[in-house]
Amino acid sequence: MLNDSHRNQFYWDAMEPFVKDKRVIDIGAGSGLLSLMAAKLGAESVLAIEASKDMVALAQLNITRNDQSHVIRIIHDMSSNVKLKEEEKADVIVSETLGALMLGEGTLDYMADARKRLAKPGARVIPAGGAQFAMLIASPSLAQVSSVQSDCCKGFDLSAIGSLQDTGIVFFTKQGGFRLNLLPDIVEMSERIQFLEVDFQKSDRQHIPSTKTFRLTALKDGVIHAVVASWEVWSDEERTHKITTHPEDTRGAPWGFSRDMQWGQGLQLVEDFDLACKSERNTPPAPFEVKKGEEMLLTVRFSVPCKQTFQFTLRRASVADAEDMRFTDRGQ
């Protein structure tokens, strides 16, 4: 993470116009880098809050070595446990508690709590906002590492092992130790859609619905193997500066490997949901084959109550629409 120079520059650029002579709170301070940046940019004071005792010790060492102990004070605690006097409250909140899924590390809850209890009314929050995206992809290489291939086992039928394939959860590419943008045969099977946007200066979890459904169109003939989840966050209302985890944005960048290993993307394998419902027990997931121009419905379900994670269901629009028609005809 520290070697992602583009990420570091993003936070420097995002803070530069706003922190001079201001009181700053750094939530999830880690190594203390963002606190050191704020101090260097002229903050009146910086309160660094970090839950890991070991990281607090290292951050304090970094603060001392960089001669910023007179500006930065570090606390070992969860930000939700910290209490401040009115005159101690912040003008600026900065945090990098983003996960492979944008909200996966609880950043929205921490930001909302800090806005209400630790900051002055109208305090600036950095990053100011962000959005989560999804796109359908095909990749035979991905299929090779996620399912048993018919020609792999000396003629023996081991297809039943495919029934263990999990198509119900989003996992992270970094957990698999690979970079999505290096797969040699990846094909975009749909447009990338934005399915969630948050304003870190106003939003809280109540603003996120439990379920959202989007209509997508297949861009090519083929088999859809997965849904890719990536995000972007921005520095201010004008979105002057951004960082993203879109695979094409990290490909070839000098900091790209660091970002892909720190965040990467979310990935959920896909099966033909409607065929799966008719399948016998211990059969592999049915491939989701599409024709160019075919319409599909992608449903996103957010975890309850925290709304930090989500899962996808992909269905053919023709099947789902026919079901809706049947229910309508029955008066349900």
PyMOL commands that set and color helices and strands:
alter all, ss='L'
color gray80, all
select helices_A, chain A and resi 5-15+33-40+53-65+79-81+86-88+107-117+140-146+159-164+173-176+180-182+205-207+247-250+256-262+273-276+317-329
alter helices_A, ss='H'
color red, helices_A
select strands_A, chain A and resi 23-27+45-50+72-76+90-95+119-126+129-138+171-172+187-188+193-199+211-217+222-224+226-234+242-244+266-269+288-290+295-302+310-316
alter strands_A, ss='S'
color yellow, strands_A
deselect
rebuild
show_as cartoon
